[in-house]
Amino acid sequence: MLPPKLRDAKHRKNTELYPLGDLPKAVIYEVSRWLIYNFAIGKANISGEDWGDIFAKAIDGVHLASPVGLADVVIEGQAWSVKGVQDKKPHECTSLRVISGRNSPDFSYGIENPHHNVQETGNAVLGIWNERVNIALDRFDYLRTAILIRNVNTLEFTLFEEETHRFNANEYRWEVNKRGNFEGFDKTNNQHKFTWQPHGAQFTIKYNVPASAIRFQIKRPPVLDFEETMAQIGFENNWVTIKS
């Protein structure tokens, strides 16, 4: 479906690559090709950096060496924050926790004792997230989060995306759990949404897997033989220059 024509949409300089959550089959096949390639060259798992590279190649985008706010992969005014998580049953997974950065209220807001005012600290954590969203949207018209759930033993994967948005701090209450970590809860339904760890400043967001998620499985390729690969690319010793 084409985007609607609106009188006040002139500030949008770029058109979405595809509708939100409607990942084209061509992208899924390309993601699968690169996943298979990574296993063929002997990788035992897919790291976050690997996933960023794979997604960028699948959409002909660019995987930034240094993110712009939350933007990891970009193409023509559109950006994605790419995340990967492991799960025993990716095709049955309905919710998951995603590490979403390191948010330091001390560095960003000067809060030296996070336990002094738990709610203030929680609001600061969300403020840092919101500012990273702002930074990305200053540069790009669209910002999405693309999450790959994987099991590298069964080679089952689930891929979904959703719009990356700011959170209204007034909608969440914060408390400290038995482990000393901060947990943010939606005031409306009392559901746990965020976790923040004072030691390390790790920030985690809980997501529900949407109905639009794509579930797929790939075949494990044989690992490329080293000697055969060297012969195939025509390697010679003169490719190496040894400098004393």
GIBEL-V759703 format. One record per residue. RES is the residue in three letters. OMEGA is omega as a letter, one per 40 degrees, with the letter a starting at -180 (999 if undefined). Layout:
# GIBEL-V759703
RES,OMEGA
RES,OMEGA
This chain:
# GIBEL-V759703
MET,i
LEU,i
PRO,a
PRO,i
LYS,a
LEU,a
ARG,a
ASP,a
ALA,a
LYS,a
HIS,i
ARG,a
LYS,a
ASN,i
THR,i
GLU,i
LEU,i
TYR,a
PRO,a
LEU,i
GLY,a
ASP,a
LEU,a
PRO,i
LYS,i
ALA,i
VAL,i
ILE,i
TYR,a
GLU,i
VAL,a
SER,i
ARG,a
TRP,i
LEU,i
ILE,i
TYR,i
ASN,i
PHE,a
ALA,i
ILE,i
GLY,i
LYS,a
ALA,a
ASN,i
ILE,a
SER,i
GLY,i
GLU,i
ASP,a
TRP,i
GLY,i
ASP,a
ILE,a
PHE,i
ALA,a
LYS,a
ALA,a
ILE,a
ASP,i
GLY,a
VAL,i
HIS,a
LEU,i
ALA,i
SER,a
PRO,i
VAL,a
GLY,i
LEU,a
ALA,i
ASP,a
VAL,a
VAL,i
ILE,i
GLU,i
GLY,i
GLN,a
ALA,i
TRP,i
SER,a
VAL,a
LYS,i
GLY,i
VAL,i
GLN,i
ASP,a
LYS,a
LYS,a
PRO,a
HIS,a
GLU,a
CYS,a
THR,i
SER,a
LEU,i
ARG,a
VAL,i
ILE,a
SER,i
GLY,i
ARG,a
ASN,a
SER,i
PRO,i
ASP,a
PHE,a
SER,a
TYR,a
GLY,i
ILE,a
GLU,i
ASN,a
PRO,a
HIS,a
HIS,i
ASN,a
VAL,a
GLN,i
GLU,i
THR,i
GLY,i
ASN,i
ALA,i
VAL,i
LEU,i
GLY,i
ILE,i
TRP,a
ASN,a
GLU,i
ARG,i
VAL,i
ASN,a
ILE,i
ALA,a
LEU,i
ASP,a
ARG,a
PHE,a
ASP,a
TYR,i
LEU,a
ARG,i
THR,i
ALA,a
ILE,i
LEU,i
ILE,a
ARG,i
ASN,a
VAL,i
ASN,i
THR,a
LEU,i
GLU,a
PHE,i
THR,a
LEU,i
PHE,i
GLU,i
GLU,i
GLU,i
THR,a
HIS,i
ARG,i
PHE,i
ASN,a
ALA,a
ASN,a
GLU,a
TYR,i
ARG,a
TRP,i
GLU,a
VAL,a
ASN,a
LYS,a
ARG,a
GLY,i
ASN,i
PHE,i
GLU,i
GLY,a
PHE,i
ASP,a
LYS,a
THR,a
ASN,i
ASN,i
GLN,i
HIS,a
LYS,a
PHE,i
THR,i
TRP,a
GLN,i
PRO,i
HIS,a
GLY,i
ALA,a
GLN,a
PHE,a
THR,i
ILE,i
LYS,i
TYR,i
ASN,i
VAL,a
PRO,i
ALA,a
SER,a
ALA,i
ILE,i
ARG,a
PHE,a
GLN,a
ILE,i
LYS,a
ARG,a
PRO,i
PRO,i
VAL,a
LEU,i
ASP,a
PHE,a
GLU,i
GLU,i
THR,i
MET,i
ALA,a
GLN,a
ILE,i
GLY,a
PHE,i
GLU,a
ASN,a
ASN,i
TRP,a
VAL,i
THR,a
ILE,a
LYS,a
SER,999
